[in-house]
């Protein structure tokens, strides 16, 4: 392919290793892992091994994982902790009657609804789900998009049960200080213990964007709930997982045959789990080299682009200088219309986007860039560029040249308009 | 493979056609269908075409389908009609406060909770989900497992909102008279119109077991909600769909990017949908020949087995004589332990089960056979046999012989015990 693909944050091709791992499970070892005969038991074993491998890469065990159909389902399941932790197991579905309500009221300190806080720059899968629970928003710092820890502290109340902060942002690539957040949560837990406040407090993190570049480890990061996505790390689509720390109670979204320890029913997607595991292993094996490769590509790209533009316009590279995912290089050309650039570059087979695919397709302005304090002009002129395995030095240089050409053409057009 | 696989109701191998259709979408056309550039738009088009093809085979349109991660999710989503139709869109998640409750109480006739009725022989994905909503159970007729229509009529009340009956049962293969059920529903709707009862009444059907053998058509069957499964018709695992008739309101289980018309968020599983569509087309193209093939195999199997047993024990073929899926041939050997037969036959590479995989794996006795009035002895001695594309006349004859041998060995063992 001669195309230059700069949207790895949006989708990745299935890796050869992941594909090869899946292959036997399509038409040969196709058995239902719950069936009683030997070949089915072997499929069960392969499935459980895949879960172990995925879990192992994040410092967890197979039993800590609930396999899902992707990151969005995993995040929705994580948020069910708000139903499970403070109300009975049936509270989600059964309409409350006055009698049941007052019985709950008698519980005393848990009478108030459980609260949730999410970072204002989270992906739609977190934000929309959070809205269903009436979430409060934590502010980020202007420019970097890093969490404002003081703002977080000021918003935690005695009824806060869940805090959700992505390991890294999916537009700016901002890497959030999860360990520091976990420390704040630890203090609050200790305070609750003293005050005899029985509310639990959990940290959820969406690691979808971060998984390919950061060493994600639940023990080190001290997250209680972690969303994993296969599709963003060259694994099969339609597969994800939720890490659930021991003792955290969830309310299943999907009930039935009782698979995944009754937390997620439905016949197991065996090829999907096997492919996800292979992709995770491959990603983990190349984590250090990937970071170096992409830092290098990013430097080449930035320098080439700046040189080519030759001062006609100063590209504004977005996000934090440090603490940015190595493969993220969002950039803005204030005053230009980024959508026009996307279509111009499409003609040259350079593929990139203006933001998260699901939001951009609806013509929504990026809530992430807005929260990070960018001006309307900067937002309108911004491109999300994310490098990946389909890129090399030559492609990145060519991309910088073609983007510079498109930018200069647009500047020319505006001058003559 | 020399194995003889008689458990097609539990899992099917991915067909060559489905696999070939999926192939380009793994590593080449891997783009996010919501991304703005041309190759991504082509993926969007392929995805929507796949949905159209799936919809077309059941007499519906692409927009009537919500793609899911399988039949279980589809059924869970169908049941959300109980949250969406009679309460506000947020009723599922937001805890009721006394103020909101009394506001709802003011609605008058809709004060009582919406009710749901399910057939007592439904799959766990329906039964467990129904239990969350406190469902009533409709009885089946002894032996055949056909729905008792009088019992259904007697159980419908003014607050019934959903009736769920599988197109065909997944253990007995019993084909239910959906059109007759739809007629009963139609009468009830007319009565409600007269009585100014604003409650809607919907028919949901799980077509997972039936899809490969019956001509499923939503207009003819008059179902409002229909669960489809890819994995049971030689399509990829982890894919399903819910047909939703125009005007039926659901409450999404999974929120986020707003895919599937806001009813099911998450990046689309494009290869999955493409493979499912190819499998659906292939299934539909061979529907008539499949029915003939399997009726023939069933006759051969029954005759061979009866002959081989030579009167030492009379096999009890279960389910209705007519109105049974052509590929289902459940059989009982009263007095024997079916689990011992399964393990004996496993040694001969004959693979079959004692019931639904997810239930059998937990050692649960079949609730289906119990509801159909079988004695404990008949249930303990019953095998679920389901034919499929991995079978032919020779394999089925061999299977009958090997099963007869195993049965005779067991009879011998018991005689000497």
Interface residues (C-beta under 8 A of the other chain):
Chain A: X1 X3 X7 X10 X11 X12 X13 X14 X15 X16 X19 X26 X27 X28 X30 X31 X32 X34 X35 X36 X37 X38 X39 X40 X68 X69 X70 X71 X72 X73 X75 X76 X83 X87 X90 X91 X92 X93 X94 X95 X96 X98 X101 X113 X123 X124 X125 X126 X128 X129 X131 X132 X133 X134 X231 X236 X237 X238 X239 X253 X254 X255 X256 X257 X258 X259 X265 X266 X267 X268 X269 X270 X271 X272 X339 X342 X343 X346 X351 X352 X353 X354 X356 X357 X358 X359 X360 X361 X362
Chain B: X1 X3 X7 X10 X11 X12 X13 X14 X15 X16 X19 X26 X27 X28 X30 X31 X32 X34 X35 X36 X37 X38 X39 X40 X68 X69 X70 X71 X72 X73 X75 X76 X83 X87 X90 X91 X92 X93 X94 X95 X96 X98 X101 X113 X123 X124 X125 X126 X128 X129 X131 X132 X133 X134 X231 X236 X237 X238 X239 X253 X254 X255 X256 X257 X258 X259 X265 X266 X267 X268 X269 X270 X271 X272 X339 X342 X343 X346 X351 X352 X353 X354 X356 X357 X358 X359 X360 X361 X362
